[in-house]
């Protein structure tokens, strides 16, 4: 319990993620954690909390009528649960946010699309489409 708290609080990036995404009900080593699931993303949230904020994100771009949407959403949610603190997860409903999706170049085609916003290629962060097999998660 104390080791987990020390590891999170002593690492600046992990502490930043803790401060932003875990609430006062979170207890180290306990069973109480806030269950946020997948964060709904719009253009304001993207600019304020994702773009150039130093946190890696896994983003689902979809419209509710697309085949396979719920299956992919469950995979994204599972990945977010496993990677909690190292990776945040969000979804963008392009039926509600069409111009935002088009501006980012993430509008779904025939199936939902998954993107990674990371800092691996650039200090400013970049949005890259995940083209691998989603069932490997």
C-alpha positions in Angstrom: 0.0 0.0 0.0 2.7 2.5 1.0 5.0 1.5 -1.8 2.2 2.1 -4.4 1.6 5.5 -3.0 5.3 6.4 -2.9 5.8 5.2 -6.5 2.9 7.4 -7.8 3.6 10.4 -5.7 7.4 10.4 -6.4 7.0 10.3 -10.2 6.0 13.7 -11.5 4.0 12.3 -14.5 2.2 9.7 -12.5 1.4 12.3 -9.8 0.0 14.6 -12.5 -2.2 11.7 -13.9 -3.3 10.9 -10.3 -4.2 14.5 -9.6 -6.2 14.9 -12.8 -8.0 11.6 -13.1 -8.4 10.1 -9.6 -10.7 11.6 -7.1 -10.7 11.7 -3.3 -12.4 8.2 -3.2 -9.2 6.6 -4.5 -7.4 4.7 -1.9 -3.9 3.1 -2.4 -4.0 -0.6 -1.8 -7.8 -0.5 -1.2 -10.7 -1.5 -3.3 -12.2 1.9 -3.8 -11.3 3.6 -7.1 -13.4 6.0 -9.1 -14.7 4.1 -12.2 -14.5 6.8 -14.9 -14.5 4.3 -17.9 -14.0 6.0 -21.2 -13.9 9.8 -21.2 -16.1 11.6 -23.7 -14.0 13.9 -25.7 -15.0 17.1 -27.6 -12.9 19.8 -29.1 -12.7 21.8 -25.8 -11.7 18.8 -23.8 -9.1 17.8 -26.4 -7.5 21.3 -26.4 -7.6 21.6 -22.6 -6.7 18.1 -21.4 -5.1 16.2 -24.3 -3.2 18.3 -26.8 0.3 19.0 -25.5 -0.4 18.0 -21.9 2.2 15.3 -21.6 -0.3 12.4 -21.1 -0.7 9.5 -23.6 -4.2 8.8 -24.7 -6.0 6.1 -26.6 -8.9 7.6 -28.5 -11.9 5.9 -30.2 -13.4 7.7 -33.1 -16.9 6.4 -33.9 -20.5 7.0 -34.8 -23.1 4.9 -32.8 -24.4 3.2 -35.9 -21.1 1.7 -37.0 -20.8 -2.1 -36.9 -18.4 -3.3 -34.1 -18.5 0.0 -32.2 -19.5 -1.6 -28.8 -16.9 -4.4 -29.1 -14.1 -2.0 -29.8 -15.3 0.3 -27.0 -15.1 -2.6 -24.6 -11.6 -3.3 -25.7 -10.6 0.3 -25.3 -12.1 0.4 -21.8 -10.2 -2.8 -20.8 -6.9 -1.3 -22.0 -7.6 1.8 -20.1 -8.2 -0.2 -16.9 -5.0 -2.2 -17.4 -2.9 0.9 -18.2 -4.5 3.2 -15.6 -2.0 6.0 -14.7 0.1 5.5 -17.8 -2.6 5.9 -20.5 -5.9 7.6 -20.5 -8.8 6.5 -22.8 -11.4 8.6 -24.5 -14.0 8.4 -27.2 -15.1 11.0 -29.8 -18.7 10.6 -31.2 -18.2 12.0 -34.7 -22.0 12.1 -35.2 -22.1 14.8 -32.5 -18.7 16.3 -33.3 -18.4 16.0 -37.1 -16.3 19.2 -37.7 -13.9 18.3 -34.9 -13.4 14.8 -36.3 -12.8 16.2 -39.8 -10.4 18.8 -38.5 -8.4 16.1 -36.7 -8.6 13.7 -39.7 -10.2 11.0 -37.6 -13.7 10.7 -39.0 -14.6 7.0 -39.0 -15.1 5.2 -42.3 -16.9 1.9 -42.3 -15.7 0.9 -38.9 -14.7 2.8 -35.7 -11.1 3.9 -35.7 -8.6 3.9 -32.8 -5.9 6.6 -32.4 -3.0 7.1 -30.0 -2.0 10.6 -28.9 1.5 10.2 -27.7 4.9 11.9 -27.3 7.0 9.1 -28.8 7.6 11.0 -32.1 7.4 14.6 -30.9 7.7 16.6 -27.7 4.5 18.3 -28.7 2.5 15.1 -29.0 1.0 13.6 -32.1 -2.1 11.7 -33.1 -1.4 8.4 -34.9 -3.9 5.8 -36.1 -3.6 2.3 -34.6 -3.7 -0.1 -37.4 -3.0 -3.3 -35.5 -5.4 -6.1 -34.5 -7.6 -4.9 -31.7 -8.2 -8.4 -30.4 -4.6 -8.6 -29.2 -5.3 -6.2 -26.4 
